[in-house]
C-alpha cells in the first residue's frame, strides 16, 4: 500500500548505482570501457555533477567494480551479500538493503533515494534536478520515474498470441476507431528513479504500486546497454557527438 502524503524522513538525496560483477547479456559490461570510461563510471561521474546528490553509493558484489567506483569518487561501504547478487535478484531488495546499511553506518536518514542504472549512461544532471524538483513540488507522490513515449502506442499496437492467434493485449482497445484517440502511453526507460525513503522502507515487495509521477524524457536521448550491439551503438553515437555527455567532454579538453 502506498503511503502518499506521509511524513518525510531526514533530508538529502542518496544516489545508488547498482553494478553486479556478473552479466549474461554482456559479460563484464560494468567495467567495459565506453568512450574512455568504465560503464559504471558514467553514472558515478554524472551523479558527481549533481548538487542534489548528498551521498553516492555503488552497490556491488565485485572487488573490481568496487575499486573502479572508489577511484571515480563513489563510496562502497561493503560488498553486496551473495543472496542479493544472483542473476534472478530483483532490484528493490537491493535498494532497501543499501538504504538501511548506509543510514545505519552514517547515523542519519535520507529523504530521497535515487536509482541510477549504469546501463543507461546518457541521462544528464538536468534530469536529476528536474526529477527532484518534481518530487519536492508534489508531497503526495511516492516517487518520480523516468519515462519516454514509444514510437508506436503500446495501447494500440500491443498484441499477444493465444492458441495460435493474436489478440489485443488491451481488450478495450477495439473501442477506439483511430490511433489518434487512444490514451497516451509511456514506457519506463530505466534512466532514473527517485523515491521517498519512507516509501522504500514501507514497500517491501515492489515500487510499482506507489503514487508515481512521470518525468518525461525524449526517447532519442535514452540508450540502454544490455548487449554488445547496444554497447557499440552507444559508443559510436557518443564518439560522433550525438550524445553530449559533459563528464566525457570535460575529460577531453
VEXVOPA-934821 format. One record per residue (C-alpha): x, y, z. Coordinates in steps of 0.001 Angstrom, whole numbers. Layout:
# residues N
ATOM | X | Y | Z $
...
***
This chain:
# residues 253
ATOM | 0 | 0 | 0 $
ATOM | 1247 | 3470 | -876 $
ATOM | 1941 | 5900 | 1930 $
ATOM | 1334 | 9065 | -148 $
ATOM | 1280 | 12185 | 1954 $
ATOM | 3150 | 10635 | 4901 $
ATOM | 5848 | 12416 | 6882 $
ATOM | 9193 | 12784 | 5154 $
ATOM | 12243 | 11175 | 6720 $
ATOM | 15505 | 13035 | 7162 $
ATOM | 16958 | 15248 | 4471 $
ATOM | 19038 | 14911 | 1347 $
ATOM | 19305 | 12525 | -1584 $
ATOM | 21062 | 9164 | -1553 $
ATOM | 22090 | 8007 | -5045 $
ATOM | 22589 | 4261 | -5508 $
ATOM | 24368 | 2805 | -8546 $
ATOM | 23810 | -991 | -8676 $
ATOM | 26574 | -2849 | -10510 $
ATOM | 26946 | -6618 | -10250 $
ATOM | 30070 | -8339 | -11452 $
ATOM | 28075 | -10903 | -13414 $
ATOM | 26196 | -10158 | -16623 $
ATOM | 24770 | -12678 | -19062 $
ATOM | 23888 | -10289 | -21880 $
ATOM | 27314 | -8610 | -21971 $
ATOM | 29922 | -10209 | -19678 $
ATOM | 31950 | -7649 | -17725 $
ATOM | 29825 | -4771 | -19029 $
ATOM | 30092 | -2621 | -15890 $
ATOM | 33873 | -2284 | -16229 $
ATOM | 33935 | -2321 | -20034 $
ATOM | 35260 | 985 | -21387 $
ATOM | 32685 | 3220 | -23081 $
ATOM | 34105 | 6402 | -24616 $
ATOM | 37216 | 6051 | -22468 $
ATOM | 35459 | 5308 | -19172 $
ATOM | 34237 | 2126 | -17477 $
ATOM | 30486 | 1916 | -17982 $
ATOM | 29783 | 2209 | -14246 $
ATOM | 31891 | 5371 | -14097 $
ATOM | 29445 | 7245 | -16335 $
ATOM | 26708 | 7001 | -13694 $
ATOM | 29168 | 7932 | -10941 $
ATOM | 30594 | 10983 | -12710 $
ATOM | 27150 | 12174 | -13785 $
ATOM | 25925 | 11989 | -10179 $
ATOM | 29045 | 13837 | -9069 $
ATOM | 27930 | 16805 | -11176 $
ATOM | 24565 | 16987 | -9377 $
ATOM | 24391 | 19289 | -6339 $
ATOM | 21152 | 17498 | -5388 $
ATOM | 23110 | 14309 | -4551 $
ATOM | 24272 | 14224 | -928 $
ATOM | 25805 | 10747 | -925 $
ATOM | 26764 | 8442 | -3801 $
ATOM | 26916 | 4716 | -3153 $
ATOM | 27777 | 1852 | -5509 $
ATOM | 26190 | -1486 | -4608 $
ATOM | 28295 | -4324 | -5987 $
ATOM | 29458 | -7852 | -5277 $
ATOM | 32701 | -7307 | -7223 $
ATOM | 36028 | -6122 | -5805 $
ATOM | 36989 | -4945 | -9306 $
ATOM | 33901 | -2748 | -9638 $
ATOM | 34347 | -1502 | -6065 $
ATOM | 37879 | -332 | -6909 $
ATOM | 36679 | 1404 | -10078 $
ATOM | 33858 | 3058 | -8154 $
ATOM | 36138 | 4387 | -5424 $
ATOM | 38647 | 5633 | -7999 $
ATOM | 35894 | 7700 | -9622 $
ATOM | 34533 | 9213 | -6424 $
ATOM | 31811 | 6856 | -5188 $
ATOM | 31531 | 5150 | -1812 $
ATOM | 31406 | 1354 | -1450 $
ATOM | 30877 | 662 | 2253 $
ATOM | 30905 | -3113 | 1729 $
ATOM | 30327 | -5747 | -922 $
ATOM | 26749 | -6797 | -1560 $
ATOM | 25715 | -10075 | 132 $
ATOM | 25688 | -13109 | -2168 $
ATOM | 21937 | -13606 | -1790 $
ATOM | 21421 | -10139 | -3266 $
ATOM | 23784 | -10691 | -6200 $
ATOM | 22191 | -13587 | -8044 $
ATOM | 21053 | -13427 | -11670 $
ATOM | 17422 | -13533 | -10532 $
ATOM | 17740 | -10992 | -7723 $
ATOM | 15190 | -8176 | -8018 $
ATOM | 16414 | -4589 | -7689 $
ATOM | 14011 | -3496 | -4941 $
ATOM | 15512 | -5580 | -2097 $
ATOM | 18985 | -4426 | -3178 $
ATOM | 17930 | -799 | -2785 $
ATOM | 16222 | -1416 | 547 $
ATOM | 19355 | -3158 | 1840 $
ATOM | 21650 | -359 | 603 $
ATOM | 19474 | 2302 | 2220 $
ATOM | 19348 | 526 | 5560 $
ATOM | 23075 | -210 | 5535 $
ATOM | 24208 | 3330 | 4776 $
ATOM | 21769 | 5014 | 7154 $
ATOM | 22986 | 2784 | 9974 $
ATOM | 26620 | 3400 | 9043 $
ATOM | 26255 | 7174 | 8820 $
ATOM | 23770 | 7536 | 11651 $
ATOM | 21432 | 9681 | 9574 $
ATOM | 18277 | 9425 | 7492 $
ATOM | 17866 | 10450 | 3860 $
ATOM | 14665 | 11921 | 2456 $
ATOM | 15067 | 10562 | -1071 $
ATOM | 16693 | 7575 | -2773 $
ATOM | 17672 | 7715 | -6451 $
ATOM | 18460 | 4651 | -8555 $
ATOM | 20956 | 5193 | -11371 $
ATOM | 21353 | 2093 | -13524 $
ATOM | 24783 | 2014 | -15235 $
ATOM | 23212 | 576 | -18400 $
ATOM | 21677 | 3986 | -19239 $
ATOM | 24745 | 6273 | -19487 $
ATOM | 23044 | 9142 | -21370 $
ATOM | 20975 | 10725 | -18577 $
ATOM | 22092 | 14229 | -17644 $
ATOM | 22426 | 16292 | -14436 $
ATOM | 19466 | 18390 | -15596 $
ATOM | 17311 | 15253 | -15454 $
ATOM | 18225 | 14658 | -11824 $
ATOM | 17435 | 18273 | -10979 $
ATOM | 14083 | 18121 | -12776 $
ATOM | 13015 | 14868 | -11128 $
ATOM | 13938 | 16017 | -7625 $
ATOM | 12137 | 19335 | -8131 $
ATOM | 9055 | 17457 | -9319 $
ATOM | 9019 | 15255 | -6217 $
ATOM | 9610 | 18263 | -3947 $
ATOM | 6642 | 20033 | -5510 $
ATOM | 4301 | 17047 | -5060 $
ATOM | 4260 | 15963 | -1402 $
ATOM | 1512 | 13402 | -2035 $
ATOM | 3695 | 11474 | -4519 $
ATOM | 5887 | 8499 | -3557 $
ATOM | 8318 | 8819 | -6423 $
ATOM | 9269 | 10098 | -9863 $
ATOM | 10090 | 7682 | -12679 $
ATOM | 11913 | 8407 | -15941 $
ATOM | 9644 | 7589 | -18890 $
ATOM | 9514 | 8088 | -22648 $
ATOM | 6786 | 7934 | -25240 $
ATOM | 7122 | 4961 | -27609 $
ATOM | 7194 | 5499 | -31349 $
ATOM | 4002 | 3422 | -31548 $
ATOM | 1345 | 3359 | -28836 $
ATOM | 1536 | 241 | -26662 $
ATOM | -2179 | 528 | -26058 $
ATOM | -2940 | 430 | -29779 $
ATOM | -171 | -1869 | -31022 $
ATOM | 363 | -4488 | -28285 $
ATOM | -915 | -7983 | -29106 $
ATOM | -438 | -11405 | -27507 $
ATOM | -532 | -14874 | -29001 $
ATOM | -3257 | -17188 | -27724 $
ATOM | -3983 | -20606 | -29210 $
ATOM | -2087 | -19784 | -32376 $
ATOM | -3794 | -16445 | -32980 $
ATOM | -3021 | -12903 | -31931 $
ATOM | -5403 | -10866 | -29839 $
ATOM | -5134 | -7335 | -28391 $
ATOM | -3285 | -7165 | -25089 $
ATOM | -5637 | -4385 | -24021 $
ATOM | -9083 | -5821 | -24562 $
ATOM | -10891 | -2491 | -24716 $
ATOM | -8574 | -1012 | -27361 $
ATOM | -11082 | -2023 | -30038 $
ATOM | -13432 | 715 | -28880 $
ATOM | -11088 | 3298 | -30373 $
ATOM | -11613 | 3749 | -34084 $
ATOM | -8480 | 5842 | -34691 $
ATOM | -4993 | 5587 | -33234 $
ATOM | -5101 | 9343 | -32549 $
ATOM | -7862 | 8737 | -29997 $
ATOM | -6144 | 6130 | -27828 $
ATOM | -4711 | 7171 | -24410 $
ATOM | -1118 | 8343 | -24319 $
ATOM | 1244 | 5574 | -23282 $
ATOM | 4742 | 5634 | -21837 $
ATOM | 7449 | 3117 | -21093 $
ATOM | 9814 | 3176 | -18143 $
ATOM | 13127 | 3988 | -19819 $
ATOM | 15419 | 2912 | -16962 $
ATOM | 17269 | 6224 | -16869 $
ATOM | 16267 | 7404 | -13430 $
ATOM | 14061 | 6632 | -10448 $
ATOM | 13627 | 8813 | -7358 $
ATOM | 11551 | 7715 | -4360 $
ATOM | 10878 | 8975 | -884 $
ATOM | 12819 | 6771 | 1516 $
ATOM | 9711 | 6343 | 3656 $
ATOM | 8073 | 4639 | 679 $
ATOM | 11149 | 2479 | 17 $
ATOM | 11223 | 1199 | 3571 $
ATOM | 7498 | 585 | 3893 $
ATOM | 7004 | -1086 | 490 $
ATOM | 8600 | -4486 | 942 $
ATOM | 7679 | -6098 | -2376 $
ATOM | 7830 | -3544 | -5198 $
ATOM | 7711 | 129 | -6142 $
ATOM | 5083 | -347 | -8838 $
ATOM | 2035 | 233 | -6657 $
ATOM | 3151 | 3667 | -5464 $
ATOM | 1804 | 7105 | -6309 $
ATOM | 4299 | 7797 | -9077 $
ATOM | 4901 | 10835 | -11282 $
ATOM | 6311 | 10606 | -14828 $
ATOM | 9480 | 12508 | -15667 $
ATOM | 9277 | 12503 | -19445 $
ATOM | 12482 | 12210 | -21485 $
ATOM | 12689 | 12149 | -25271 $
ATOM | 13249 | 8563 | -26369 $
ATOM | 16121 | 9542 | -28664 $
ATOM | 18090 | 10697 | -25600 $
ATOM | 17989 | 7291 | -23943 $
ATOM | 20246 | 4373 | -24761 $
ATOM | 20043 | 1070 | -22885 $
ATOM | 23107 | -1170 | -22948 $
ATOM | 22213 | -4819 | -22476 $
ATOM | 24319 | -6488 | -25175 $
ATOM | 27339 | -5878 | -27387 $
ATOM | 25243 | -4370 | -30179 $
ATOM | 23793 | -1759 | -27833 $
ATOM | 27241 | -1061 | -26422 $
ATOM | 28800 | -486 | -29844 $
ATOM | 25908 | 1734 | -30917 $
ATOM | 26169 | 3853 | -27781 $
ATOM | 29927 | 4219 | -28185 $
ATOM | 29619 | 5242 | -31836 $
ATOM | 26948 | 7848 | -31035 $
ATOM | 28954 | 9300 | -28140 $
ATOM | 32117 | 9457 | -30227 $
ATOM | 30182 | 11133 | -33044 $
ATOM | 28885 | 13773 | -30639 $
ATOM | 25246 | 12715 | -30897 $
ATOM | 25215 | 12380 | -27117 $
ATOM | 26928 | 15293 | -25403 $
ATOM | 27960 | 13936 | -22024 $
ATOM | 29651 | 16718 | -20015 $
ATOM | 31728 | 14350 | -17865 $
ATOM | 33188 | 12895 | -21095 $
ATOM | 33734 | 16163 | -22966 $
ATOM | 35309 | 17695 | -19855 $
ATOM | 37973 | 14985 | -19818 $
ATOM | 38792 | 15617 | -23469 $
ATOM | 39556 | 19328 | -23056 $
***
